[in-house]
């Protein structure tokens, strides 16, 4: 299978799973479910869930067993995009060729949609179906790692420094901090999660985590260059 075919196949698996996991727009109040679905199904590449699945496959795991966590990672990513687009941060009107969430639903609902996605991610990672397949201590450690990668020691911390550095000349150490946390932390976490869920050995796990750090750094550097 070619790389493009692999990515397309895994993206479809992710999209189908997200469709199953996310509540329909018929729920009350409908606006929050519409806002959540609007952003989740806005045409993302699903890089984080694909890396999670690929990591599991690399050590002999199966895709189905990692899907809840893989999709949770995408929900966390989507929440961060909704909040990044807000006027107080990046003030973007469009993302992926579509109006951003706050331009369609208003800032209030966009903020709440982001909040809902973050909390839904952790609900998804604690589903009973997943808890029955993974040892409780391994699952708890995995969720702890993801929370750390998404919070002020990871993605949020990187975004804070990025916002404060806007329009300034920064030292290479500061730039490296932004790159390794704003995007790199969650990409590394995605790869590590797949390996942990597939019961990878210590050598395999360490190798995949190191790979994840390099991929995350390269991804953020490339993204910054494209935005110039």
PyMOL commands that set and color helices and strands:
alter all, ss='L'
color gray80, all
select helices_A, chain A and resi 3-21+30-40+47-58+64-84+101-105+107-124+128-131+136-150+155-164+172-182+184-197+202-226
alter helices_A, ss='H'
color red, helices_A
select strands_A, chain A and resi 94-95+98-99
alter strands_A, ss='S'
color yellow, strands_A
deselect
rebuild
show_as cartoon
